[in-house]
Amino acid sequence: MTAPAATDLVTLVSDELSADVALLGAELVRLDDAVGQALLWSGDATWWAGRAPLLFPIVGGLADDTFRHRGRAYTLPRHGFARRSVFGLVERGTAHVTLRLEDSEATRAVWPFAFRLDVTHRLTGARLETVAEVTNHSDEAMPCAFGFHPAFRWPLPGAGGRSAHTIRFETPETAPIRRLDGRGLVDPTPRPSPVAAAILALDDQLFVEDAVIFDRPASRRLRYGTGEIGLDIVFPDMPHLALWSKPGAPFVCIEPWQGHADPADFTGEIVDKPGMVQLAPRASRRFSMSVELTFGQA
């Protein structure tokens, strides 16, 4: 495995898409169609400097940025440390790359577990698939969460205006949603779903109170866009979903998650935090998401 620099990029190409992946965070930082039109947000810091960060080993925030394990307190920032870590290059081809992050003295100071995180990005025609595999190398069970956080252009190129864009779920989403409180924790009060049957009309007002969190979505597939152009997004391994933007921003984040921020009233140890998975020693867990460019009504 090579020793990369944080600024290194790997370019991937298929017949219908091209992409750049940064070794910093194993983050997708560019996704263009066949004629070079950008589908992914540019990372303009005027609005938000991220593009598609990967969230590990937690998703969302912790109360006071602190968790407890076996009675000891650890400090961990919102969404964890993977997005700010340089991954090693394991394998690359014309249309795929596999990157790796392993525990180190620095990670063990804030996350007391031995682990390996492999991330593979692969282009196949008009489809990008990202697969993350987490392996517990500790001698004890390891709790962890994982999340995808891609920001797509709003509006998409050639898809009309922002007000024409919707998210069409594969099944009606009638369950209540959640919101964050003033500390970035999950408010215990459920809110009515903004989805009408299976369709969510995108509007700036949705994001005045920050993210829209589906903590028990029925769907594992959705379509973002208009009748002309859209992105089919599939997340079979992810039981939670968030949508996020800022009012007026030219992007929308569609975020399949395993895990979420601390509930506002949570005071337990990290192993008991809602949404975490428990990996047995030497066990692995796979998390995946795909994005496919489509034309015409789904």
C-alpha positions in Angstrom: 0.0 0.0 0.0 1.4 3.4 -1.0 1.9 6.4 1.3 -0.4 9.0 -0.3 -0.6 12.8 0.2 -3.8 14.4 1.5 -4.1 16.3 -1.8 -3.9 13.2 -4.0 -6.9 12.5 -6.3 -7.8 9.3 -8.2 -9.7 9.8 -11.5 -12.3 7.2 -12.5 -13.9 7.0 -16.0 -16.7 5.0 -17.6 -18.6 5.5 -20.9 -21.2 7.8 -19.2 -19.6 9.3 -16.1 -16.3 10.5 -14.7 -15.3 11.1 -11.1 -12.5 12.2 -8.8 -11.9 10.6 -5.4 -9.7 12.3 -2.8 -7.4 10.2 -0.6 -8.3 12.7 2.1 -11.5 11.1 3.6 -11.9 8.7 0.6 -14.3 11.4 -0.5 -15.9 11.6 -3.9 -15.2 15.2 -4.9 -16.3 15.3 -8.5 -19.0 13.4 -10.5 -19.7 14.5 -14.1 -21.9 13.2 -16.8 -20.6 12.2 -20.3 -20.4 15.8 -21.5 -18.7 17.2 -18.4 -21.7 18.6 -16.6 -21.3 18.4 -12.8 -23.8 16.3 -10.8 -22.0 16.7 -7.5 -21.8 20.0 -5.5 -18.5 21.9 -6.0 -17.7 22.5 -2.4 -17.9 26.3 -2.5 -17.2 27.3 1.1 -19.6 30.3 0.7 -22.3 27.7 1.4 -20.6 24.5 2.5 -17.1 23.2 1.8 -18.0 19.5 1.9 -18.9 17.5 -1.2 -19.5 13.9 -0.2 -17.8 13.1 3.1 -18.0 9.7 4.7 -19.1 9.5 8.3 -17.3 7.1 10.7 -17.2 5.9 13.4 -20.2 8.0 14.4 -22.9 9.8 12.5 -24.0 13.2 13.7 -23.0 14.8 17.0 -22.5 13.6 20.6 -23.6 15.5 23.6 -20.7 17.9 24.4 -18.7 16.0 21.7 -18.2 13.3 24.3 -18.9 9.5 24.6 -18.1 7.0 27.3 -16.7 3.5 27.1 -16.1 1.4 30.1 -16.4 4.4 32.3 -13.9 6.6 30.5 -14.8 9.7 28.5 -13.5 10.3 25.0 -13.9 13.4 22.8 -15.0 12.9 19.2 -16.2 15.6 16.8 -19.4 15.6 14.8 -19.4 12.8 12.2 -16.2 11.3 13.4 -12.7 11.4 12.1 -12.7 9.4 8.8 -13.5 12.5 6.7 -10.4 14.2 8.0 -8.1 11.2 7.6 -5.8 10.3 4.7 -6.6 6.9 3.3 -4.0 4.5 1.8 -4.3 3.4 -1.8 -5.0 -0.4 -2.0 -6.1 -0.9 -5.6 -7.0 1.2 -8.6 -8.2 0.7 -12.1 -9.7 2.8 -14.9 -13.2 2.8 -13.3 -12.6 1.7 -9.6 -10.5 2.5 -6.6 -10.2 0.9 -3.1 -8.9 3.0 -0.3 -8.1 2.0 3.3 -8.0 3.6 6.8 -6.7 1.6 9.8 -6.5 2.5 13.4 -3.4 4.3 14.6 -2.1 5.9 17.8 -4.0 9.1 16.9 -7.4 7.3 16.3 -7.1 5.1 19.4 -6.7 8.3 21.5 -10.3 9.2 20.5 -11.7 5.8 19.5 -10.4 3.0 21.7 -10.8 0.2 19.1 -8.7 -1.5 16.4 -10.4 -1.4 13.0 -10.0 -1.4 9.2 -12.2 0.7 6.9 -12.0 -0.2 3.2 -13.9 2.1 0.8 -14.4 1.2 -2.9 -15.8 3.5 -5.5 -16.7 1.9 -8.8 -18.2 3.3 -12.1 -20.3 1.1 -14.3 -21.9 3.0 -17.2 -24.1 5.7 -15.7 -23.9 4.2 -12.2 -21.5 5.0 -9.3 -21.4 2.5 -6.4 -19.6 3.1 -3.1 -19.1 0.2 -0.7 -17.6 0.6 2.7 -16.5 -2.4 4.8 -15.7 -2.0 8.4 -13.7 -4.7 10.2 -13.3 -4.9 14.0 -9.7 -5.9 14.8 -10.2 -5.5 18.5 -10.5 -8.3 21.1 -13.9 -6.8 22.2 -17.1 -5.9 20.4 -16.9 -2.6 18.7 -19.9 -0.3 18.3 -19.8 1.9 15.2 -22.0 3.9 12.8 -21.4 4.8 9.2 -23.0 7.4 6.9 -22.9 8.7 3.4 -23.2 12.5 2.9 -23.2 13.4 -0.8 -24.3 16.8 -1.9 -25.9 17.0 -5.4 -26.5 20.1 -7.5 -29.9 21.6 -7.0 -30.9 22.1 -9.7 -29.3 19.3 -11.7 -27.9 20.4 -15.1 -30.6 20.3 -17.8 -33.4 19.5 -15.3 -35.2 22.8 -15.1 -35.5 25.1 -12.0 -35.0 24.3 -8.4 -38.8 24.3 -7.7 -39.3 21.5 -10.2 -37.1 19.0 -8.2 -38.6 16.3 -6.1 -37.6 13.2 -4.2 -39.7 10.3 -5.2 -39.5 7.4 -2.7 -40.0 3.8 -3.6 -42.9 3.5 -1.1 -45.0 6.0 0.9 -43.1 7.6 3.8 -45.9 8.3 6.4 -43.9 7.7 9.6 -43.0 10.9 11.6 -39.6 12.5 11.0 -37.1 13.9 13.5 -35.4 17.2 13.8 -32.3 18.3 15.7 -32.4 20.5 18.8 -30.2 23.5 19.4 -27.3 21.3 20.4 -27.4 19.2 17.2 -28.9 16.2 19.1 -32.1 14.4 18.0 -35.2 16.0 19.4 -37.4 13.4 21.0 -40.6 15.1 19.6 -41.7 13.5 16.3 -42.8 15.7 13.5 -45.3 15.0 10.7 -43.8 13.6 7.6 -43.5 16.2 4.8 -43.8 13.5 2.2 -47.1 13.4 0.3 -47.6 9.7 -0.3 -44.2 8.9 -1.9 -43.3 12.3 -3.2 -41.4 15.1 -1.4 -41.4 18.5 -3.1 -38.1 20.2 -2.4 -38.4 23.7 -1.0 -36.1 25.9 1.0 -38.5 25.9 3.9 -37.8 22.2 4.5 -34.3 23.2 5.7 -35.0 26.2 7.9 -34.7 23.8 10.9 -31.7 22.0 9.6 -31.8 18.4 8.5 -34.9 16.3 7.8 -34.3 13.0 9.5 -36.1 9.8 8.6 -35.2 7.5 11.5 -37.4 4.6 10.2 -37.8 5.1 6.4 -39.7 2.4 4.6 -37.8 3.0 1.4 -34.3 1.9 0.4 -34.5 3.5 -3.0 -35.4 7.0 -4.2 -35.2 9.2 -7.3 -34.0 12.8 -7.0 -34.6 15.2 -9.9 -37.4 16.0 -12.4 -39.2 14.3 -15.2 -36.3 15.1 -17.5 -33.2 14.1 -15.6 -32.8 12.4 -12.2 -30.5 10.4 -10.0 -31.6 7.0 -8.8 -30.2 6.4 -5.3 -30.2 3.0 -3.7 -29.0 2.3 -0.1 -29.9 -1.3 0.8 -27.8 -1.6 3.9 -28.8 1.8 5.5 -31.8 2.0 7.9 -31.8 5.8 8.4 -31.9 8.7 6.0 -31.4 12.4 6.2 -31.9 15.3 3.8 -30.0 18.5 4.3 -29.4 21.9 2.7 -29.4 25.5 3.6 -32.2 27.8 2.5 -31.1 29.2 -1.0 -28.1 26.9 -1.3 -27.5 25.3 -4.8 -27.2 21.8 -3.4 -29.1 19.1 -1.5 -27.6 16.4 0.5 -29.2 12.9 0.4 -27.7 11.0 3.3 -28.2 7.3 3.9 -27.1 6.5 7.4 -26.5 3.7 9.8 -26.8 5.6 13.1 -27.6 9.3 13.9 -26.8 11.9 16.5 -27.3 11.3 20.2 -30.9 11.5 21.3 -31.3 14.7 23.4 -31.9 12.6 26.5 -29.2 9.9 26.0 -26.7 9.6 28.8 -25.5 6.0 28.4 -22.2 4.5 27.1 -21.4 4.3 23.4 -22.3 0.6 23.2 -25.9 1.6 24.2 -26.2 4.6 21.8 -29.3 4.1 19.5 -28.4 3.4 15.9 -25.0 1.9 16.5 -24.1 -1.6 15.2 -22.1 -4.0 17.3 -19.3 -5.8 15.5 -17.9 -8.9 17.2 -14.1 -9.3 17.3 -12.8 -10.0 13.8 -16.3 -9.4 12.3 -17.0 -7.1 9.3 -20.0 -5.0 8.2 -20.8 -3.7 4.7 -22.5 -0.4 3.9 -23.3 0.6 0.4 -24.9 3.3 -1.7 -25.3 3.7 -5.5 -26.2 6.7 -7.7 -27.3 6.3 -11.3 -28.0 9.0 -13.8 -31.4 8.5 -15.5 -33.4 10.3 -18.1 -37.2 10.6 -18.3 -39.8 9.9 -15.7 -39.1 7.0 -13.3 
